[in-house]
Amino acid sequence: MCGICGDITFDGAPASMEATARMAKALIPRGPDSEGFVSRGRVAFGHRRLSIIDLSSRAEQPMVDPELGLTIAFNGCIYNYEELRRDLEARGYRFFSHGDTEVILKAWHAWGEEAPKRFHGMFAAAIHERDSGRVILMRDRLGIKPLYIARGDNRLRFASSLPALIASGDIDTSIDPVAFQHYMTFHAVVPAPRTILKGVEKLPPSTVRVIEPDGRETDTTFWQVSYERSSADVSRPAHDWGDMLLEALKRSVDRRMVADVPVGVLLSGGLDSSLVVGLLAEAGQQNLGTFSIGFEAANGEQGDEFVYSDLVAKHYGTDHHKIFVPSVNLMDALPGVIRAMSEPMVSYDNVGFYLLSKEVAKHVKVVQSGQGADEVFGGYHWYPPLASSNDPVADYAKVFFDRDHQTFARQVAPDLVGEDHALAFVAEHMGLPGATDAVDKALRLDSTIMLVDDPVKRVDNMTMAWGLEARVPFLDHELIELAARIPAAHKLKDGGKGILKDVARRVIPHEVIDRPKGYFPVPALKYLDGPFLEMARDALTNEHARSRGLFRREYLDALFANPKDHITPLRGSELWQAAQLELWLQANNI
């Protein structure tokens, strides 16, 4: 797990080491252990390292293989790297290190664009071919690892975070109105390749981009999930699906224990993280470190789920760490939370993951997290109504979107209204082949789009702000392929995630399963009051915000008058959503 960056030119001019160094400096939190640079004429790579696998200097990056003529900067972890190494050694390749980085290099040389199909893991990588002059960018199937790109005159830059690209200089930081409409409507989800800024894009997940020396580009999508089912899939009994799912889960959590340092678990007390702990304990993990966080209650809403995380920790005898955050500490942490965001995000649990990661990083460098189970196994409240939907696009938008387009048009500056891009995107995605059932369409959208640019990005940004690697076993691509084959009815039963709950009952205490669905509660940011309200008011009314003019004044006045009256269908604060965007822009000097 690291931070990568680079500068590439297409007119023969040398790459800018100064810009590359500025980007690397901005990535220090992602890779606090060491720094490296390689500059070869028109291509410069930078790297910040978080040492997880092969802690020796032989695995430092950017890694150069002079025999093959390849240079790589890589962020992530390839869990099956030892197996791939054996395959490559059988083909005659010789290795000078013992980690996964060199395996990617050799794999690219051996298999080219077929190589990423062999990787089990999370990755964003850049490879420079000395002899061809090409640069290859690639990103994992589920977009767990980020990769941002900015283009200029005869130049391209890339980095693991958007703020790092801004630090490089000469970036168009004007607001992309299409992305802005996505942010305000699609619950802050801005699908790739767009970002909130016109001058920055992100490489889509499951993509290999080959960049020629003259700047021409070719993209290849190397993975797609299908929800089509065989007749055997349709008729298979639920118990048999459960057997298959349990084995897939065991493989997934086991894969994510690959490390030369200890691995812990972020334990919320919910079904998903508790199941991860249970599976690891059953596999024989001893003295497993688990970590939970809680906040003060507000407006009668509980701010922690310690009763459940304590139950799981006691049941399995984990080395448990319970962190309670008073509201005053929450306020102090918010500026750091905003700075840690690669893109503006609205979820309250950003601050939860940020503060949790701060404490966890004092104990371990790697954790497993339960992120993604709801999107893969149908755990959210908007899936059951879609089972009988005749218009899945409209019905999905009704329960997931923060506002309809007419409301959006009344709230923002007239020149930012435009078309209903978010609804058009959802309609286009749901119309793609490979999913005919309305629930399947929504699950595919959420697991390959929403998950990437909301929960997964949130966890990556907040953990990496403290040099902590988060691994997400529910996003193992083989597990997702299996889940997609399971008929939706098995997922929707028992209030959602039915098939996962059935499996969990074989592993963890039933009290964690048969309980109201929880989430990462931070009540103080939902019911904005006192200093939180003043922070939001200042962000939206200061000179920078006024000159930008994103929101209509009457809309802001209504938000300030009574924030509690403006809660979105997903329990979000409209005021916090608007303030988060301005706070992020201002934190990045935009």
Wavefront OBJ file of the C-alpha trace (Angstrom):
o trace
v 0.000 0.000 0.000
v 1.553 3.236 -1.112
v 1.142 6.463 -3.027
v 2.218 6.729 -6.656
v 2.605 9.646 -9.043
v 4.220 10.547 -12.321
v 4.732 13.012 -15.143
v 4.784 12.065 -18.852
v 5.451 14.349 -21.833
v 4.625 13.809 -25.493
v 6.724 16.476 -27.251
v 10.209 15.321 -26.346
v 10.549 17.658 -23.373
v 11.909 16.132 -20.170
v 9.409 15.153 -17.493
v 9.193 17.523 -14.565
v 10.925 16.111 -11.501
v 9.851 19.220 -9.593
v 6.149 18.509 -10.228
v 6.651 14.826 -9.450
v 8.359 15.699 -6.161
v 5.495 18.023 -5.195
v 2.986 15.248 -5.836
v 5.040 12.772 -3.814
v 5.209 15.204 -0.924
v 1.412 15.436 -0.907
v 1.280 11.618 -0.744
v 3.465 11.242 2.368
v 0.547 10.089 4.590
v -0.188 7.233 2.161
v 3.430 6.062 2.285
v 5.261 7.291 5.380
v 8.090 4.721 5.322
v 10.245 5.820 2.363
v 10.353 7.766 -0.897
v 11.727 7.049 -4.350
v 11.949 8.603 -7.818
v 12.986 7.429 -11.283
v 13.289 9.877 -14.179
v 14.086 8.727 -17.717
v 13.762 11.554 -20.200
v 10.080 12.128 -20.882
v 8.829 9.875 -18.059
v 9.199 10.417 -14.316
v 7.693 8.223 -11.595
v 7.452 8.950 -7.873
v 6.548 6.639 -5.016
v 5.797 6.822 -1.292
v 6.077 3.477 0.454
v 4.094 1.823 3.220
v 6.067 -1.364 3.864
v 3.740 -4.378 4.104
v 5.248 -7.165 1.997
v 9.029 -7.689 1.617
v 10.156 -5.024 4.062
v 13.677 -4.968 2.605
v 15.195 -2.298 0.380
v 15.002 -4.735 -2.554
v 11.273 -4.027 -2.809
v 11.597 -0.237 -2.864
v 9.899 1.681 -5.640
v 9.801 2.851 -8.319
v 11.192 -0.562 -9.167
v 13.404 -0.929 -12.226
v 14.109 -4.183 -14.030
v 16.988 -3.312 -16.418
v 16.974 -6.775 -17.957
v 13.341 -6.463 -19.058
v 13.463 -2.706 -19.579
v 10.510 -2.046 -17.276
v 9.887 0.443 -14.475
v 6.868 0.281 -12.151
v 5.188 2.415 -9.499
v 2.521 0.363 -7.742
v -0.063 0.911 -5.013
v -1.991 -1.972 -3.484
v -1.524 -5.664 -2.807
v -1.623 -8.756 -5.035
v -2.748 -11.505 -2.687
v -1.813 -14.405 -4.991
v 1.629 -13.052 -5.830
v 3.446 -16.135 -4.541
v 1.443 -18.408 -6.833
v 2.080 -16.098 -9.791
v 5.759 -15.969 -8.942
v 5.978 -19.743 -9.128
v 4.306 -19.680 -12.549
v 6.728 -17.011 -13.770
v 9.774 -18.823 -12.395
v 8.645 -21.898 -14.307
v 8.740 -19.734 -17.445
v 12.343 -18.768 -16.708
v 11.943 -15.411 -14.953
v 14.465 -14.584 -12.210
v 13.558 -12.458 -9.180
v 15.674 -10.112 -7.071
v 12.988 -9.273 -4.464
v 10.389 -11.226 -2.509
v 7.256 -9.058 -2.820
v 4.323 -8.518 -5.146
v 5.670 -5.461 -7.000
v 8.231 -7.392 -9.007
v 5.625 -10.058 -9.763
v 3.481 -7.422 -11.502
v 6.480 -6.329 -13.581
v 7.302 -9.855 -14.717
v 3.619 -10.663 -15.249
v 3.244 -7.680 -17.566
v 6.289 -8.782 -19.551
v 4.994 -12.361 -19.754
v 1.297 -11.822 -20.395
v 0.793 -8.161 -21.339
v -2.794 -6.955 -21.104
v -3.895 -10.410 -19.950
v -1.815 -10.039 -16.769
v -4.359 -8.103 -14.652
v -6.879 -10.915 -15.181
v -4.548 -13.152 -13.163
v -4.252 -10.754 -10.210
v -6.272 -11.325 -7.051
v -6.109 -8.076 -5.170
v -6.374 -4.325 -5.199
v -4.027 -2.299 -7.349
v -3.247 0.889 -9.195
v -0.023 0.749 -11.154
v 2.015 2.585 -13.772
v 4.550 0.737 -15.931
v 7.047 2.323 -18.326
v 8.380 0.211 -21.171
v 11.890 1.421 -21.984
v 12.036 -0.004 -25.503
v 8.572 0.997 -26.757
v 8.312 4.218 -24.747
v 4.772 3.293 -23.761
v 3.315 3.937 -20.304
v 0.641 1.597 -18.996
v -1.832 2.593 -16.289
v -4.059 -0.022 -14.656
v -6.640 -0.156 -11.887
v -8.212 -3.105 -10.078
v -11.620 -4.564 -10.871
v -13.581 -2.796 -8.115
v -11.625 0.470 -8.038
v -10.397 -0.178 -4.498
v -7.158 1.661 -5.265
v -7.495 5.170 -6.730
v -5.727 6.622 -9.775
v -6.268 10.242 -10.829
v -5.119 11.788 -14.112
v -4.610 15.372 -15.310
v -3.796 16.411 -18.863
v -1.989 19.495 -20.093
v -0.322 20.640 -23.298
v 1.664 17.599 -24.462
v 1.706 16.285 -20.904
v -0.092 13.829 -18.620
v 0.248 13.475 -14.867
v -1.135 10.807 -12.557
v -1.332 10.384 -8.787
v -3.022 8.350 -6.074
v -4.981 11.386 -4.902
v -6.583 14.372 -6.539
v -4.993 16.881 -4.103
v -1.571 15.523 -5.105
v -2.299 16.465 -8.714
v -3.369 19.937 -7.612
v -0.037 20.255 -5.793
v 1.792 19.580 -9.070
v 0.524 22.897 -10.477
v -1.135 23.950 -13.760
v -4.389 22.068 -13.123
v -7.780 23.322 -14.317
v -9.659 23.515 -11.004
v -12.936 24.895 -12.334
v -16.081 22.992 -11.362
v -17.346 20.347 -13.780
v -21.106 21.069 -13.917
v -21.971 17.457 -14.834
v -19.965 16.145 -11.886
v -21.558 18.801 -9.643
v -25.014 17.553 -10.584
v -23.935 13.986 -9.821
v -22.541 15.097 -6.456
v -25.736 16.863 -5.437
v -28.120 14.221 -6.793
v -26.393 10.809 -6.768
v -25.458 11.058 -3.070
v -21.994 12.489 -3.867
v -21.225 9.648 -6.306
v -19.322 11.024 -9.303
v -18.727 8.062 -11.642
v -15.416 7.675 -13.446
v -13.921 9.193 -15.463
v -15.275 12.483 -14.086
v -14.289 14.246 -10.880
v -15.675 17.464 -9.421
v -12.890 19.362 -11.257
v -12.808 19.824 -15.031
v -9.057 19.311 -15.173
v -8.878 15.957 -13.383
v -10.298 12.556 -14.270
v -9.955 9.128 -12.713
v -9.091 5.901 -14.464
v -12.189 3.686 -14.443
v -11.975 0.404 -12.501
v -11.058 -2.753 -14.429
v -9.160 -0.680 -16.956
v -5.763 -1.023 -18.594
v -4.765 2.170 -20.419
v -1.850 2.017 -22.838
v -0.378 5.448 -23.556
v 1.826 5.714 -26.642
v 4.845 8.071 -26.764
v 2.821 10.494 -28.928
v -0.045 10.594 -26.421
v -2.478 8.250 -28.173
v -4.384 6.069 -25.724
v -6.093 2.690 -25.839
v -8.320 1.434 -23.024
v -9.134 -2.200 -22.347
v -11.732 -3.338 -19.806
v -10.486 -6.625 -18.367
v -13.395 -7.601 -16.085
v -17.170 -7.269 -15.902
v -19.592 -8.984 -13.549
v -22.610 -10.749 -15.036
v -25.898 -11.422 -13.269
v -26.973 -13.987 -15.849
v -27.769 -17.402 -14.364
v -27.823 -20.941 -15.631
v -30.832 -23.174 -15.059
v -28.804 -24.963 -12.385
v -28.223 -21.628 -10.627
v -31.937 -20.848 -10.635
v -32.919 -24.217 -9.166
v -30.036 -24.637 -6.689
v -31.276 -24.865 -3.059
v -30.413 -22.036 -0.657
v -28.377 -24.346 1.560
v -26.134 -25.291 -1.362
v -25.618 -21.611 -2.171
v -24.708 -21.147 1.482
v -22.077 -23.887 1.308
v -20.514 -22.272 -1.769
v -20.656 -18.828 -0.222
v -19.055 -19.915 3.037
v -16.113 -21.464 1.189
v -15.693 -18.320 -0.928
v -15.717 -16.141 2.192
v -13.125 -18.321 3.890
v -10.840 -18.013 0.860
v -11.353 -14.278 0.687
v -10.471 -13.458 4.300
v -7.567 -15.901 4.187
v -6.140 -14.242 1.072
v -6.186 -10.904 2.848
v -3.961 -12.101 5.656
v -0.967 -12.085 3.279
v 1.523 -9.663 4.872
v 4.893 -9.476 6.595
v 3.277 -7.394 9.376
v 0.275 -8.090 11.683
v -3.270 -7.717 10.290
v -6.214 -6.467 12.393
v -9.960 -5.973 11.817
v -12.147 -2.861 11.982
v -14.996 -4.237 14.104
v -18.150 -2.123 14.003
v -20.272 -4.748 15.732
v -22.391 -5.283 12.639
v -22.900 -8.540 10.773
v -20.214 -7.959 8.140
v -17.176 -7.083 10.240
v -18.218 -9.606 12.908
v -18.301 -12.333 10.261
v -14.787 -11.404 9.151
v -13.589 -11.769 12.768
v -15.413 -15.087 13.149
v -13.974 -16.545 9.958
v -10.443 -15.531 10.907
v -10.866 -16.977 14.379
v -12.177 -20.252 12.939
v -9.132 -20.330 10.650
v -6.918 -20.293 13.726
v -5.863 -16.652 13.964
v -4.587 -15.933 17.481
v -4.459 -12.567 19.314
v -6.337 -10.881 16.482
v -6.429 -7.110 16.972
v -9.933 -5.625 16.662
v -10.873 -1.952 16.777
v -14.198 -0.130 17.359
v -15.184 3.526 17.612
v -18.138 5.401 19.088
v -19.392 8.971 19.406
v -21.609 10.988 21.733
v -25.346 10.654 21.264
v -27.203 13.611 19.743
v -30.901 14.428 19.301
v -31.772 11.149 21.005
v -29.755 9.073 18.518
v -27.176 6.633 19.861
v -23.600 7.244 18.735
v -22.019 3.819 19.191
v -22.635 0.082 18.827
v -20.177 -1.045 21.486
v -22.640 -3.542 22.936
v -22.275 -5.651 19.788
v -18.565 -5.145 19.113
v -17.859 -6.009 22.769
v -19.912 -9.188 22.398
v -17.935 -10.338 19.346
v -14.571 -9.400 20.831
v -15.344 -11.318 24.034
v -16.708 -14.324 22.144
v -13.503 -14.741 20.139
v -11.055 -13.427 22.724
v -9.618 -10.774 20.441
v -7.169 -8.083 21.484
v -9.900 -5.459 21.423
v -9.470 -1.675 21.367
v -12.523 0.505 21.997
v -12.251 4.187 21.086
v -14.757 6.796 22.260
v -14.687 10.242 20.660
v -16.219 13.234 22.501
v -17.860 15.813 20.249
v -15.129 18.358 20.982
v -12.556 15.971 19.472
v -14.851 15.474 16.499
v -14.794 19.180 15.741
v -11.018 19.326 16.021
v -10.628 16.443 13.581
v -12.827 17.770 10.776
v -10.167 19.913 9.019
v -7.921 16.845 8.784
v -10.825 14.763 7.504
v -11.501 17.269 4.727
v -7.829 17.378 3.725
v -7.742 13.584 3.562
v -10.526 13.431 0.952
v -9.455 12.872 -2.641
v -12.892 14.160 -3.642
v -15.669 15.766 -1.589
v -17.820 13.183 0.202
v -20.965 13.514 2.294
v -21.081 10.487 4.571
v -20.726 11.179 8.282
v -18.581 8.129 8.816
v -15.638 9.785 7.064
v -14.702 11.257 10.408
v -15.333 7.929 12.105
v -12.947 6.063 9.830
v -10.432 8.912 10.073
v -10.308 8.933 13.864
v -10.471 5.151 14.077
v -7.588 4.855 11.612
v -5.525 7.329 13.617
v -5.693 5.047 16.638
v -5.468 1.755 14.756
v -2.286 2.870 12.943
v -0.575 3.026 16.346
v -1.018 -0.762 16.614
v -1.049 -2.305 13.106
v -0.365 -1.354 9.492
v -3.069 -3.538 7.901
v -6.746 -4.150 8.698
v -9.623 -6.027 7.145
v -12.951 -4.204 6.865
v -16.526 -5.349 6.234
v -17.147 -2.718 3.559
v -19.173 -3.799 0.525
v -21.404 -6.565 1.864
v -24.593 -4.485 1.646
v -23.995 -3.601 -2.010
v -23.102 -7.186 -2.957
v -25.727 -9.088 -0.934
v -28.695 -6.695 -0.978
v -28.549 -5.232 2.507
v -30.010 -1.779 1.855
v -33.634 -0.769 2.211
v -34.052 0.254 -1.412
v -33.603 -3.263 -2.829
v -36.832 -5.027 -1.695
v -39.204 -2.489 -3.341
v -37.382 -3.013 -6.643
v -38.355 -6.693 -6.681
v -41.765 -5.776 -8.104
v -40.716 -2.617 -9.954
v -41.895 -1.875 -13.467
v -39.622 1.171 -13.643
v -36.390 0.377 -11.783
v -34.667 3.600 -12.837
v -37.352 5.854 -11.381
v -37.874 3.674 -8.315
v -34.152 3.530 -7.584
v -33.820 7.305 -7.951
v -36.780 7.847 -5.631
v -35.078 6.102 -2.707
v -31.382 6.742 -3.402
v -31.101 10.192 -4.963
v -30.737 13.114 -2.554
v -33.136 15.251 -4.611
v -34.948 15.173 -7.938
v -33.862 17.413 -10.787
v -36.612 19.975 -10.273
v -35.501 20.466 -6.670
v -31.854 20.634 -7.741
v -32.720 23.392 -10.219
v -34.312 25.466 -7.438
v -31.295 25.131 -5.149
v -28.231 25.825 -7.308
v -27.022 28.631 -9.560
v -28.966 28.687 -12.870
v -25.857 28.184 -15.014
v -25.149 24.888 -13.207
v -28.548 23.262 -13.754
v -28.218 21.627 -17.186
v -29.658 18.181 -17.879
v -30.486 15.443 -15.390
v -27.145 13.695 -15.905
v -27.415 11.487 -12.832
v -30.749 9.993 -13.875
v -29.484 9.519 -17.433
v -26.409 7.713 -16.113
v -28.489 5.350 -13.966
v -30.807 4.640 -16.901
v -27.877 3.901 -19.213
v -26.180 1.623 -16.691
v -29.348 -0.290 -15.832
v -29.950 -0.778 -19.551
v -26.650 -2.591 -20.089
v -26.834 -6.308 -20.930
v -26.015 -8.876 -18.265
v -28.778 -8.083 -15.753
v -32.491 -8.375 -16.527
v -33.995 -8.374 -13.029
v -34.567 -4.943 -11.461
v -32.840 -5.909 -8.201
v -29.875 -7.266 -10.133
v -29.636 -4.015 -12.083
v -29.493 -2.045 -8.831
v -26.979 -4.424 -7.233
v -24.719 -4.188 -10.273
v -24.953 -0.391 -10.266
v -24.216 -0.170 -6.561
v -21.375 -2.709 -6.448
v -19.525 -1.407 -9.518
v -20.318 2.336 -9.426
v -21.747 3.602 -6.123
v -19.509 1.426 -3.966
v -16.383 2.559 -5.830
v -17.032 6.266 -5.473
v -18.530 6.393 -2.014
v -17.856 3.668 0.597
v -14.663 2.225 -0.902
v -13.154 5.637 -1.609
v -14.103 6.760 1.869
v -12.323 3.848 3.543
v -9.227 4.183 1.347
v -8.909 7.928 1.921
v -9.451 7.877 5.668
v -7.250 4.862 6.429
v -4.435 6.009 4.153
v -4.470 9.416 5.824
v -2.665 7.569 8.646
v -0.620 5.094 6.614
v -3.053 2.245 7.295
v -3.876 -0.354 4.643
v -7.525 -1.476 4.534
v -8.434 -4.743 2.838
v -12.033 -5.535 1.903
v -12.795 -9.290 1.688
v -16.384 -8.757 0.519
v -14.928 -7.219 -2.642
v -12.977 -10.277 -3.685
v -13.879 -10.495 -7.378
v -14.508 -14.243 -7.281
v -16.860 -13.739 -4.319
v -18.714 -11.023 -6.253
v -19.010 -13.273 -9.309
v -20.513 -15.980 -7.107
v -22.878 -13.535 -5.388
v -24.096 -12.258 -8.757
v -25.196 -15.800 -9.675
v -27.258 -16.176 -6.489
v -30.922 -15.347 -7.266
v -32.052 -12.039 -5.788
v -34.759 -13.710 -3.684
v -32.083 -15.405 -1.553
v -30.481 -12.035 -0.872
v -33.686 -10.111 -0.119
v -35.133 -12.529 2.424
v -34.899 -11.918 6.169
v -34.914 -8.147 5.713
v -31.962 -8.187 3.291
v -28.651 -10.065 3.070
v -30.632 -13.232 3.818
v -28.153 -15.657 2.277
v -25.263 -13.941 4.080
v -27.139 -14.096 7.388
v -27.740 -17.816 6.859
v -24.017 -18.339 6.409
v -23.177 -16.073 9.339
v -25.368 -18.184 11.666
v -22.927 -21.036 11.077
v -20.073 -18.879 12.355
v -20.933 -15.970 14.698
v -23.295 -15.351 17.666
v -26.914 -14.894 16.569
v -27.296 -11.718 18.674
v -25.131 -9.876 16.133
v -27.296 -11.088 13.256
v -30.837 -10.830 14.622
v -30.755 -7.140 15.443
v -31.830 -3.881 13.802
v -29.529 -2.857 10.978
v -26.913 -0.389 12.153
v -24.532 1.984 10.413
v -21.570 4.119 11.390
v -23.447 6.735 13.476
v -22.064 10.243 13.962
v -25.183 12.056 15.185
v -23.513 15.442 15.691
v -22.942 15.786 11.938
v -26.487 14.769 11.035
v -28.183 17.189 13.408
v -25.907 20.181 12.864
v -25.877 22.503 15.827
v -23.524 24.838 17.694
v -19.964 24.881 16.329
v -20.823 22.386 13.572
v -23.541 24.674 12.271
v -21.216 27.662 12.444
v -18.531 25.773 10.522
v -21.037 24.980 7.773
v -22.360 28.547 7.724
v -18.885 30.043 7.430
v -17.868 27.646 4.659
v -20.923 28.557 2.577
v -20.940 32.326 3.155
v -17.278 33.355 3.163
v -15.673 35.274 0.311
v -14.543 32.151 -1.571
v -18.029 30.622 -1.487
v -19.731 33.865 -2.474
v -17.444 34.354 -5.459
v -18.050 30.765 -6.571
v -21.830 31.127 -6.216
v -22.756 27.446 -6.436
v -25.961 27.702 -4.377
v -28.929 30.047 -4.386
v -28.995 32.350 -1.382
v -32.584 31.515 -0.449
v -31.726 27.820 -0.335
v -28.789 28.414 2.002
v -30.922 30.616 4.243
v -33.465 27.806 4.576
v -30.702 25.343 5.476
v -29.206 27.640 8.102
v -32.628 28.359 9.645
v -33.356 24.720 10.454
v -30.866 22.050 9.310
v -32.933 19.250 10.870
v -35.746 19.919 8.374
v -33.469 19.148 5.437
v -32.515 15.466 5.687
v -32.146 13.410 2.504
v -33.821 10.006 1.886
v -30.514 8.366 2.916
v -30.511 10.165 6.290
v -28.009 12.763 5.144
v -27.938 16.457 5.964
v -28.417 18.718 2.939
v -26.514 21.444 4.769
v -23.567 19.169 5.478
v -23.563 18.046 1.847
v -23.275 21.604 0.570
v -20.751 22.565 3.246
v -18.548 19.517 2.570
v -18.122 20.582 -1.043
v -17.111 24.121 -0.126
v -14.879 22.966 2.724
v -13.075 20.597 0.357
v -12.608 23.233 -2.331
v -11.281 25.728 0.177
v -8.970 23.174 1.834
v -7.396 22.624 -1.587
v -7.087 26.378 -2.245
v -9.616 26.324 -5.060
l 1 2 3 4 5 6 7 8 9 10 11 12 13 14 15 16 17 18 19 20 21 22 23 24 25 26 27 28 29 30 31 32 33 34 35 36 37 38 39 40 41 42 43 44 45 46 47 48 49 50 51 52 53 54 55 56 57 58 59 60 61 62 63 64 65 66 67 68 69 70 71 72 73 74 75 76 77 78 79 80 81 82 83 84 85 86 87 88 89 90 91 92 93 94 95 96 97 98 99 100 101 102 103 104 105 106 107 108 109 110 111 112 113 114 115 116 117 118 119 120 121 122 123 124 125 126 127 128 129 130 131 132 133 134 135 136 137 138 139 140 141 142 143 144 145 146 147 148 149 150 151 152 153 154 155 156 157 158 159 160 161 162 163 164 165 166 167 168 169 170 171 172 173 174 175 176 177 178 179 180 181 182 183 184 185 186 187 188 189 190 191 192 193 194 195 196 197 198 199 200 201 202 203 204 205 206 207 208 209 210 211 212 213 214 215 216 217 218 219 220 221 222 223 224 225 226 227 228 229 230 231 232 233 234 235 236 237 238 239 240 241 242 243 244 245 246 247 248 249 250 251 252 253 254 255 256 257 258 259 260 261 262 263 264 265 266 267 268 269 270 271 272 273 274 275 276 277 278 279 280 281 282 283 284 285 286 287 288 289 290 291 292 293 294 295 296 297 298 299 300 301 302 303 304 305 306 307 308 309 310 311 312 313 314 315 316 317 318 319 320 321 322 323 324 325 326 327 328 329 330 331 332 333 334 335 336 337 338 339 340 341 342 343 344 345 346 347 348 349 350 351 352 353 354 355 356 357 358 359 360 361 362 363 364 365 366 367 368 369 370 371 372 373 374 375 376 377 378 379 380 381 382 383 384 385 386 387 388 389 390 391 392 393 394 395 396 397 398 399 400 401 402 403 404 405 406 407 408 409 410 411 412 413 414 415 416 417 418 419 420 421 422 423 424 425 426 427 428 429 430 431 432 433 434 435 436 437 438 439 440 441 442 443 444 445 446 447 448 449 450 451 452 453 454 455 456 457 458 459 460 461 462 463 464 465 466 467 468 469 470 471 472 473 474 475 476 477 478 479 480 481 482 483 484 485 486 487 488 489 490 491 492 493 494 495 496 497 498 499 500 501 502 503 504 505 506 507 508 509 510 511 512 513 514 515 516 517 518 519 520 521 522 523 524 525 526 527 528 529 530 531 532 533 534 535 536 537 538 539 540 541 542 543 544 545 546 547 548 549 550 551 552 553 554 555 556 557 558 559 560 561 562 563 564 565 566 567 568 569 570 571 572 573 574 575 576 577 578 579 580 581 582 583 584 585 586 587 588 589 590
